[in-house]
Amino acid sequence: MNVRLYLWQRATAAVMVPLVLLHIAVIFYATRKGMTAADILSRTRGSIVWASYYGLFVAAASIHASIGVRNVLTEWSPLTDRHAGLFALLFGLLLATLGTRAVFAVVLS
């Protein structure tokens, strides 16, 4: 792994730590209050704060995961660095697309 990718993966991990902790805290809060999916969606609808929060989460997770997949492929598969990088890029774009669609569904539904 080159230094640039190493730093990007560590930076995205550092961004995701507080996001994951807050996400888990929200899950505990919602389940303890007995909130339904409809209750949760009514609170997130139209919220720029939740859209920004989960948008950042999606971006960080997509970058982090695609770098990890690239590393696994270069170390464990017969793919060349170039092909592993291309696959990882496509994988990251797929994750970003699916995550962005989910954010829009939660905020705009």
TORVO-996865 format. One record per atom (N, C-alpha, C): x, y, z; residue number from 1; atom name. Coordinates in steps of 0.001 Angstrom, whole numbers, plus 524288, in hexadecimal, padded with zeros to 5 digits. Layout:
BEGIN
      c1      c2      c3   seq   atom
       X       Y       Z   NUM     CA
...
! end
This chain:
BEGIN
      c1      c2      c3   seq   atom
   8035A   7FB6F   80000     1      N
   80000   80000   80000     1     CA
   80386   804CE   80000     1      C
   80216   8089F   7FCD3     2      N
   80540   80D55   7FCE9     2     CA
   803A0   810E4   8016F     2      C
   806EB   8149C   80292     3      N
   80622   817F9   80721     3     CA
   80125   81B33   806A5     3      C
   80007   81D15   80209     4      N
   7FB5B   8204D   80146     4     CA
   7F661   81D43   8028F     4      C
   7F5FF   81878   8009F     5      N
   7F168   81544   801C9     5     CA
   7F12A   813D9   80792     5      C
   7F5A8   812C7   809D0     6      N
   7F5E7   81193   80F6A     6     CA
   7F3B5   81625   81293     6      C
   7F567   81ADF   81147     7      N
   7F393   81F80   8141D     7     CA
   7EDBD   8206D   81346     7      C
   7EBE7   81FA8   80E73     8      N
   7E655   82043   80D6C     8     CA
   7E317   81C4D   8108B     8      C
   7E4F7   81783   810C9     9      N
   7E1FD   81390   813A4     9     CA
   7E1E8   814C3   8197C     9      C
   7E645   8167D   81B94    10      N
   7E667   817D9   82128    10     CA
   7E324   81CAD   8224B    10      C
   7E339   8207F   81EC7    11      N
   7E018   8253A   81F83    11     CA
   7DA44   82400   81F5F    11      C
   7D8AD   820BA   81BB9    12      N
   7D321   81F5A   81B7A    12     CA
   7D185   81C23   82037    12      C
   7D514   818F1   82237    13      N
   7D3E2   81608   8270C    13     CA
   7D31E   819D3   82B90    13      C
   7D66D   81DD0   82BDF    14      N
   7D5FB   821AC   83011    14     CA
   7D0DF   824C0   82FA0    14      C
   7CF1D   825BD   82AE4    15      N
   7CA24   82873   82A1E    15     CA
   7C59F   824E5   82BA6    15      C
   7C610   81FE4   82A59    16      N
   7C1B8   81C4B   82B58    16     CA
   7C0F2   81AEE   83115    16      C
   7C4FE   81B27   8343E    17      N
   7C474   8199B   839C2    17     CA
   7C023   81CB1   83C82    17      C
   7C045   821EB   83C82    18      N
   7BBF8   824A9   83F28    18     CA
   7B6B8   823F6   83C67    18      C
   7B6CF   82353   8373A    19      N
   7B1EB   82282   8346C    19     CA
   7AF63   81D56   835F2    19      C
   7B289   81948   83666    20      N
   7B07F   81429   83801    20     CA
   7AE67   8146C   83D99    20      C
   7B14C   816F1   84109    21      N
   7AF8F   81758   8467C    21     CA
   7AA62   81A49   846EA    21      C
   7A9DC   81E8F   84409    22      N
   7A4EC   8216A   84423    22     CA
   7A08D   81E2C   841B3    22      C
   7A1B4   81B71   83D88    23      N
   79DCE   81813   83B04    23     CA
   79BD4   813E9   83ED9    23      C
   79F60   8117A   841A1    24      N
   79DD9   80D83   8457C    24     CA
   79AB2   80FF9   849E9    24      C
   79C4A   8149F   84BA8    25      N
   7995F   81752   84FC7    25     CA
   793CC   81885   84DFD    25      C
   7932D   81A1F   84925    26      N
   78DF8   81B41   84708    26     CA
   78ABC   81642   846C5    26      C
   78D26   811F2   8454A    27      N
   78A5A   80CF3   8451E    27     CA
   7886A   80B76   84A90    27      C
   78BD1   80BF1   84E7C    28      N
   78A34   80ABC   853D7    28     CA
   785CB   80E5A   855A1    28      C
   78647   8135D   85476    29      N
   78240   81721   855EF    29     CA
   77D07   815A2   85371    29      C
   77D1A   81493   84E6C    30      N
   77844   81359   84B99    30     CA
   775C8   80E55   84D9A    30      C
   778F0   80A5A   84EB1    31      N
   776B0   80569   85082    31     CA
   774AE   805E4   85620    31      C
   7775A   808E2   85950    32      N
   77582   8098D   85EB7    32     CA
   77070   80CA4   85EF3    32      C
   76FCE   8103E   85B4A    33      N
   76AFD   8135A   85B20    33     CA
   7669F   81081   85845    33      C
   767CB   80BE9   85619    34      N
   763DA   808DE   85355    34     CA
   76227   80B53   84E33    34      C
   765A4   80E27   84BC9    35      N
   76458   810D3   846EA    35     CA
   763E6   80CEF   84269    35      C
   7602F   80DE5   83F11    36      N
   75F8F   80AB8   83A61    36     CA
   762B1   80D30   835F4    36      C
   76305   80A63   831A9    37      N
   765B5   80C86   82D18    37     CA
   76302   81182   82B3F    37      C
   75DEB   8119B   82B7D    38      N
   75AFC   81643   829E4    38     CA
   75C45   81AE9   82D6B    38      C
   75CD7   819F3   83284    39      N
   75E4E   81E1E   83629    39     CA
   763A7   82057   834D1    39      C
   76750   81CDD   833B6    40      N
   76CA5   81E85   83280    40     CA
   76CBC   8218D   82D63    40      C
   76A1A   81F8B   8296F    41      N
   769FC   82237   82460    41     CA
   7674F   82781   824C2    41      C
   76378   82805   82824    42      N
   760E5   82D1E   828C2    42     CA
   7649E   8311C   82B1B    42      C
   7684E   82F5E   82E3F    43      N
   76C20   832F2   83097    43     CA
   77090   83450   82CE2    43      C
   771CB   830D7   8294A    44      N
   77628   831D2   825BB    44     CA
   77477   83486   820BD    44      C
   76F7A   8346D   81F91    45      N
   76D89   836AC   81AA2    45     CA
   76EE3   83C79   81A43    45      C
   77179   83DD9   815F6    46      N
   772C8   84346   814E9    46     CA
   7772B   84588   81837    46      C
   779C4   8425A   81B4B    47      N
   77DD7   8444B   81ECA    47     CA
   78319   8448E   81C04    47      C
   78510   84947   81B67    48      N
   78A30   849FE   818FF    48     CA
   78E7D   847F0   81C97    48      C
   78D8D   84808   821A5    49      N
   7916A   84612   82569    49     CA
   79222   8402F   824C0    49      C
   78DCD   83D46   8248F    50      N
   78E38   837A1   823E3    50     CA
   79053   83638   81E7E    50      C
   78ECF   83934   81A8F    51      N
   790D1   8383F   8154A    51     CA
   796B5   83921   81525    51      C
   79891   83D36   817AC    52      N
   79E34   83E4D   817D6    52     CA
   7A11A   83A2A   81AEE    52      C
   79EE3   838B5   81F69    53      N
   7A153   834C2   822BF    53     CA
   7A1EE   82F93   81FD8    53      C
   79DA9   82DA2   81DBB    54      N
   79DF2   8289C   81B06    54     CA
   7A0B2   8290C   815C0    54      C
   7A08F   82D90   8134A    55      N
   7A38C   82E5E   80E82    55     CA
   7A966   82DFA   80F89    55      C
   7AB2E   8305F   813CB    56      N
   7B0AD   82FF0   81551    56     CA
   7B20B   82A4D   816A4    56      C
   7AE80   827B0   8194D    57      N
   7AF3E   82231   81AB9    57     CA
   7AFE7   81EE0   815C7    57      C
   7AC86   81FAD   811FE    58      N
   7ACBE   81CB5   80D0E    58     CA
   7B1DF   81DBE   80A3D    58      C
   7B36E   822A9   809F5    59      N
   7B84B   82403   8073C    59     CA
   7BCF8   8216F   809DF    59      C
   7BD4E   821E3   80EFF    60      N
   7C1B8   81F9D   811D9    60     CA
   7C1CE   819AD   8115E    60      C
   7BD43   8173E   811F4    61      N
   7BD03   81186   811A8    61     CA
   7BE51   80F90   80C2A    61      C
   7BC94   81253   8082E    62      N
   7BDAC   810BF   802C4    62     CA
   7C37C   810FB   80196    62      C
   7C5EE   81538   8032A    63      N
   7CB90   815CA   80248    63     CA
   7CE94   811B9   8056A    63      C
   7CD39   81130   80A56    64      N
   7CFEB   80D83   80DD1    64     CA
   7CF87   807EA   80BD3    64      C
   7CAC7   8065B   80A71    65      N
   7C9EB   800F3   808AE    65     CA
   7CC94   7FFDD   8037C    65      C
   7CC63   8039A   7FFEA    66      N
   7CECA   8029B   7FAD1    66     CA
   7D4B9   80218   7FB3B    66      C
   7D71C   80519   7FEAE    67      N
   7DCBE   80484   7FF7E    67     CA
   7DDF3   7FF34   801E7    67      C
   7DAC1   7FD94   8059B    68      N
   7DB7E   7F872   807FF    68     CA
   7DADA   7F407   8041F    68      C
   7D6EB   7F46A   800BF    69      N
   7D619   7F06B   7FCB9    69     CA
   7DABE   7F048   7F903    69      C
   7DCAD   7F4D3   7F789    70      N
   7E141   7F50D   7F41B    70     CA
   7E5E6   7F252   7F69A    70      C
   7E6BB   7F348   7FB95    71      N
   7EB1C   7F0D2   7FE4A    71     CA
   7EA90   7EAE5   7FE84    71      C
   7E5E7   7E913   7FFA5    72      N
   7E4FC   7E371   7FFD8    72     CA
   7E5DF   7E0FF   7FA79    72      C
   7E3D9   7E385   7F673    73      N
   7E47A   7E16C   7F12F    73     CA
   7EA2F   7E159   7EF72    73      C
   7ED27   7E559   7F0B2    74      N
   7F2A3   7E568   7EF0B    74     CA
   7F5E2   7E16A   7F207    74      C
   7F463   7E050   7F6EC    75      N
   7F75F   7DC94   7FA0A    75     CA
   7F5B8   7D6EC   7F937    75      C
   7F0B6   7D5FD   7F822    76      N
   7EEB1   7D0A6   7F82A    76     CA
   7ECBD   7CEA5   7F2F0    76      C
   7EC80   7D1F4   7EF0F    77      N
   7EA85   7D020   7EA05    77     CA
   7EEB6   7D0BC   7E5DA    77      C
   7EDF0   7CE3D   7E170    78      N
   7F1C0   7CEBE   7DD30    78     CA
   7F12E   7D3D5   7DA16    78      C
   7ED9C   7D745   7DBAD    79      N
   7ECD0   7DC28   7D8DE    79     CA
   7F197   7DFB2   7D952    79      C
   7F29A   7E292   7D539    80      N
   7F6CD   7E676   7D56D    80     CA
   7F4F6   7EB1F   7D8AC    80      C
   7F893   7EE72   7DA2C    81      N
   7F728   7F31C   7DD2D    81     CA
   7F32C   7F66D   7DA3B    81      C
   7F3F7   7F6EC   7D531    82      N
   7F072   7FA18   7D1F7    82     CA
   7EAE5   7F7DC   7D1F3    82      C
   7EA70   7F2B8   7D120    83      N
   7E53F   7F049   7D108    83     CA
   7E2AE   7F04F   7D66E    83      C
   7E5CD   7EF65   7DA6F    84      N
   7E3AE   7EFA3   7DFBE    84     CA
   7E1CE   7F52D   7E0F2    84      C
   7E4CA   7F90A   7DF3D    85      N
   7E33B   7FE75   7E00F    85     CA
   7DE48   7FFD4   7DD21    85      C
   7DDBB   7FDEA   7D864    86      N
   7D905   7FEE0   7D554    86     CA
   7D447   7FC4D   7D7E0    86      C
   7D4E7   7F770   7D98E    87      N
   7D09C   7F4BA   7DC34    87     CA
   7CF24   7F7A8   7E12E    87      C
   7D318   7F951   7E438    88      N
   7D20A   7FC25   7E912    88     CA
   7CF46   80151   7E809    88      C
   7D0D1   803F9   7E3E5    89      N
   7CE44   808E2   7E27C    89     CA
   7C885   807F3   7E12E    89      C
   7C774   80401   7DE0F    90      N
   7C207   802BD   7DCB0    90     CA
   7BEE9   80122   7E180    90      C
   7C162   7FE26   7E4EB    91      N
   7BEDD   7FC84   7E9C8    91     CA
   7BD97   8014A   7ED24    91      C
   7C14A   804DD   7EDA7    92      N
   7C06B   8099E   7F0AE    92     CA
   7BC13   80CF4   7EE64    92      C
   7BBEA   80D66   7E938    93      N
   7B7B6   81059   7E6B4    93     CA
   7B266   80DCA   7E78C    93      C
   7B24D   80890   7E765    94      N
   7AD6D   805C1   7E87D    94     CA
   7AB9A   806CA   7EE18    94      C
   7AF31   8066D   7F1CF    95      N
   7ADCA   80784   7F746    95     CA
   7ABDF   80D19   7F7EF    95      C
   7AE93   810C7   7F586    96      N
   7AD06   81646   7F5EA    96     CA
   7A7A3   81726   7F38C    96      C
   7A69C   814A9   7EF1B    97      N
   7A187   81537   7EC94    97     CA
   79D2D   812F1   7EFED    97      C
   79DF8   80E36   7F1D1    98      N
   799F4   80BBE   7F519    98     CA
   79920   80EB8   7FA31    98      C
   79D68   81081   7FC84    99      N
   79D01   8137F   8015C    99     CA
   79A42   818B1   80095    99      C
   79B7E   81B4B   7FC46   100      N
   798F8   82051   7FB22   100     CA
   79327   81F9A   7FA2A   100      C
   791D0   81B70   7F778   101      N
   78C3B   81A40   7F6A9   101     CA
   78975   81951   7FBDA   101      C
   78C23   8169B   7FF70   102      N
   789D2   8159C   80499   102     CA
   78924   81AB5   8079A   102      C
   78CF6   81E24   80763   103      N
   78C8E   82330   80A0D   103     CA
   787F3   82646   807DD   103      C
   7877C   8267A   802A9   104      N
   78313   82935   80057   104     CA
   77DE9   826BA   801FA   104      C
   77DBB   82195   8023E   105      N
   778EB   81EED   803C5   105     CA
   77756   82045   8095F   105      C
   77B2D   820A7   80CCA   106      N
   77A15   821D5   8124E   106     CA
   77896   8278F   81309   106      C
   77B33   82AFB   8103D   107      N
   77A4E   83094   81107   107     CA
   775CE   832AB   80DB7   107      C
   7752C   8308D   8090E   108      N
   77129   83298   8058E   108     CA
   76C34   82F4D   80564   108      C
   76C15   82AF1   80835   109      N
   76777   82786   807F4   109     CA
   762CC   829CD   80AC1   109      C
! end
